[in-house]
Amino acid sequence: MKGVSKLEIYGLLGVVKLFINYCRTKFYCRSARLIRFPIEVRGKKYINFGSQLTTGVNCRIEAYPFFKKNTIIKFGHNIEINDYVHIAGINSISIGNNVLIASRVYISDIQHGCFSGNDTHDKPSSIPKERKLNSAPVTIEDNVWIGEGAVVLKGITIGKGSIVGANAVITKDIPENSIVAGIPAKVLKKYNEKTGRWEKQL
């Protein structure tokens, strides 16, 4: 917000907290812009924090090397994550450049159990936490905006320039330059490069 000082927005105590968090950020993850503590990170060595990452408070980022021993969660450049975001990966979660993620968003490439109907599917009588984990990569491309409370499930690609509405549940791929909302999420509008307009989809 041009012309508005941090003091006006955050107040004196808020500015002091920002400064403390900035100093802690440079000690914890030098490539990040600002991490607001507290934050919970599990499997830090399997996470590439990219450059100029900003987080809100109480975010939880988890990378578990069950399947591989290299990078599992990869952030791009200039990503902003707001409060209480939960990202959990065991396979591959890739978040592109200039992505904005609102508060209380859940992104995961994991599912407890298999429910596809084949011979290896889990039964309702099995204990949920003991079901075999399965996973499929999640890709969030550049310039995506994910609204408050949205859920991104395993095996999903969100195309560049797309907008995900608040509380949407993403169960299938989202084309680039789309606006989606709902449970499960559906494409409401797509950007037409020729007309320069967001157009409703039937």
C-alpha positions as CSV (number, residue, x, y, z in Angstrom):
1,M,0.0,0.0,0.0
2,K,1.8,3.0,-1.3
3,G,1.9,6.1,1.0
4,V,0.9,4.1,4.1
5,S,3.7,3.5,6.7
6,K,4.1,0.2,8.6
7,L,3.6,2.2,11.8
8,E,0.1,3.2,10.6
9,I,-0.8,-0.4,9.8
10,Y,0.9,-2.4,12.6
11,G,1.3,0.1,15.4
12,L,4.5,0.5,17.4
13,L,4.3,-2.9,19.0
14,G,3.6,-4.5,15.6
15,V,6.6,-2.9,14.0
16,V,8.8,-4.1,16.9
17,K,7.5,-7.6,16.4
18,L,8.2,-7.4,12.6
19,F,11.8,-6.4,13.3
20,I,12.3,-9.3,15.7
21,N,10.7,-11.7,13.3
22,Y,12.9,-10.3,10.5
23,C,16.1,-10.9,12.6
24,R,14.9,-14.4,13.4
25,T,14.1,-15.1,9.7
26,K,17.7,-14.3,8.6
27,F,19.0,-16.7,11.2
28,Y,16.5,-19.4,10.4
29,C,16.2,-19.1,6.6
30,R,18.4,-16.5,5.0
31,S,16.7,-16.7,1.6
32,A,13.2,-15.8,3.1
33,R,11.8,-12.3,3.2
34,L,10.0,-12.6,6.5
35,I,8.8,-15.6,8.6
36,R,6.4,-14.7,11.3
37,F,7.0,-16.9,14.3
38,P,5.8,-19.2,15.7
39,I,6.1,-21.6,12.8
40,E,6.4,-25.4,12.8
41,V,8.6,-27.0,10.2
42,R,9.2,-30.8,10.0
43,G,11.8,-32.3,7.7
44,K,13.5,-28.9,6.9
45,K,16.3,-30.6,4.9
46,Y,13.7,-31.8,2.4
47,I,12.2,-28.3,1.9
48,N,13.5,-25.8,-0.6
49,F,12.2,-22.4,0.7
50,G,13.0,-20.6,-2.6
51,S,13.6,-16.9,-2.3
52,Q,11.7,-14.0,-0.7
53,L,9.2,-16.2,1.0
54,T,6.8,-14.5,3.5
55,T,4.7,-16.5,6.0
56,G,2.0,-15.6,8.5
57,V,2.0,-16.9,12.1
58,N,1.4,-20.6,13.1
59,C,2.1,-22.1,9.7
60,R,2.9,-25.8,9.6
61,I,5.1,-27.1,6.8
62,E,5.9,-30.8,6.8
63,A,8.1,-32.9,4.5
64,Y,8.4,-36.6,5.3
65,P,11.0,-38.7,3.4
66,F,9.0,-41.9,3.2
67,F,9.5,-42.4,-0.6
68,K,12.6,-40.3,-1.4
69,K,15.5,-38.5,0.3
70,N,15.7,-35.3,-1.7
71,T,13.5,-32.2,-2.0
72,I,9.9,-32.9,-1.4
73,I,8.4,-29.4,-1.0
74,K,9.7,-26.7,-3.3
75,F,8.8,-23.0,-3.1
76,G,9.5,-20.5,-5.9
77,H,10.2,-16.8,-5.7
78,N,8.2,-14.1,-4.0
79,I,5.5,-16.4,-2.4
80,E,3.3,-15.1,0.4
81,I,1.6,-17.5,2.8
82,N,-0.8,-16.1,5.4
83,D,-1.6,-17.4,8.9
84,Y,-2.3,-21.1,9.8
85,V,-1.4,-22.5,6.4
86,H,-0.7,-26.3,6.5
87,I,1.4,-27.9,3.8
88,A,2.2,-31.6,4.0
89,G,4.2,-33.7,1.5
90,I,5.8,-37.1,1.2
91,N,6.3,-37.0,-2.6
92,S,6.3,-33.7,-4.4
93,I,4.7,-30.3,-3.8
94,S,5.9,-27.5,-6.1
95,I,4.7,-23.9,-5.6
96,G,5.6,-21.5,-8.4
97,N,6.6,-17.8,-8.4
98,N,4.4,-15.0,-7.1
99,V,1.9,-17.2,-5.5
100,L,-0.4,-15.8,-2.8
101,I,-2.0,-18.2,-0.3
102,A,-4.6,-16.9,2.2
103,S,-5.0,-18.1,5.7
104,R,-6.0,-21.6,6.8
105,V,-5.3,-23.2,3.5
106,Y,-4.4,-26.9,3.4
107,I,-2.2,-28.4,0.7
108,S,-1.2,-32.0,0.7
109,D,0.1,-34.7,-1.7
110,I,-0.9,-37.4,0.9
111,Q,-3.9,-39.7,1.4
112,H,-4.3,-42.2,4.2
113,G,-5.4,-45.4,2.4
114,C,-6.6,-46.3,-1.1
115,F,-10.3,-46.0,-2.0
116,S,-10.2,-46.6,-5.7
117,G,-12.2,-49.8,-5.7
118,N,-9.3,-52.1,-6.8
119,D,-8.0,-55.1,-5.0
120,T,-5.7,-53.1,-2.8
121,H,-8.3,-50.7,-1.5
122,D,-8.8,-50.2,2.3
123,K,-11.8,-51.3,4.2
124,P,-13.9,-49.1,6.5
125,S,-13.0,-51.5,9.4
126,S,-9.3,-50.7,9.1
127,I,-7.7,-48.2,11.4
128,P,-7.3,-44.9,9.5
129,K,-3.8,-44.1,10.9
130,E,-2.6,-47.5,10.0
131,R,-3.7,-47.5,6.3
132,K,-0.9,-47.4,3.8
133,L,-0.1,-43.8,2.6
134,N,-0.4,-43.1,-1.0
135,S,0.6,-39.9,-2.8
136,A,0.5,-38.0,-6.1
137,P,2.4,-34.7,-6.9
138,V,0.8,-31.3,-6.4
139,T,1.9,-28.5,-8.6
140,I,0.8,-24.9,-8.1
141,E,2.0,-22.8,-11.1
142,D,3.0,-19.1,-11.2
143,N,0.8,-16.2,-10.2
144,V,-1.9,-18.3,-8.5
145,W,-4.1,-16.9,-5.7
146,I,-5.6,-19.4,-3.3
147,G,-8.4,-18.0,-1.1
148,E,-9.1,-18.5,2.6
149,G,-9.8,-22.0,3.8
150,A,-9.2,-23.7,0.5
151,V,-8.1,-27.4,0.3
152,V,-5.8,-28.7,-2.4
153,L,-5.7,-32.5,-2.6
154,K,-3.1,-34.9,-4.0
155,G,-2.4,-35.2,-7.7
156,I,-3.6,-31.7,-8.5
157,T,-2.2,-29.1,-10.8
158,I,-3.4,-25.5,-10.6
159,G,-2.6,-23.7,-13.8
160,K,-0.8,-20.3,-13.8
161,G,-2.8,-17.2,-13.2
162,S,-5.7,-19.0,-11.7
163,I,-7.8,-17.9,-8.6
164,V,-9.2,-20.4,-6.1
165,G,-12.2,-19.1,-4.2
166,A,-12.5,-19.2,-0.4
167,N,-13.3,-22.7,1.1
168,A,-13.0,-24.4,-2.3
169,V,-12.0,-28.0,-2.3
170,I,-9.8,-28.8,-5.3
171,T,-10.3,-32.4,-6.5
172,K,-9.1,-32.1,-10.1
173,D,-6.7,-30.1,-12.2
174,I,-7.5,-26.4,-12.7
175,P,-6.8,-24.9,-16.2
176,E,-4.6,-21.8,-16.3
177,N,-6.2,-18.4,-16.1
178,S,-9.3,-19.7,-14.4
179,I,-11.5,-18.7,-11.4
180,V,-12.8,-21.7,-9.5
181,A,-15.0,-22.1,-6.4
182,G,-17.2,-24.6,-4.7
183,I,-17.1,-28.1,-3.2
184,P,-15.8,-29.7,-5.3
185,A,-14.4,-26.7,-7.1
186,K,-15.7,-25.9,-10.6
187,V,-14.5,-23.4,-13.2
188,L,-16.7,-20.3,-13.0
189,K,-14.7,-18.0,-15.3
190,K,-11.7,-18.1,-17.7
191,Y,-9.6,-15.2,-18.9
192,N,-9.9,-14.7,-22.7
193,E,-6.6,-13.4,-24.0
194,K,-8.2,-12.1,-27.2
195,T,-10.9,-10.0,-25.5
196,G,-8.9,-9.2,-22.4
197,R,-11.9,-10.2,-20.2
198,W,-12.9,-12.8,-17.6
199,E,-15.7,-14.8,-19.2
200,K,-18.3,-17.0,-17.5
201,Q,-18.2,-20.7,-18.2
202,L,-21.4,-22.7,-18.7
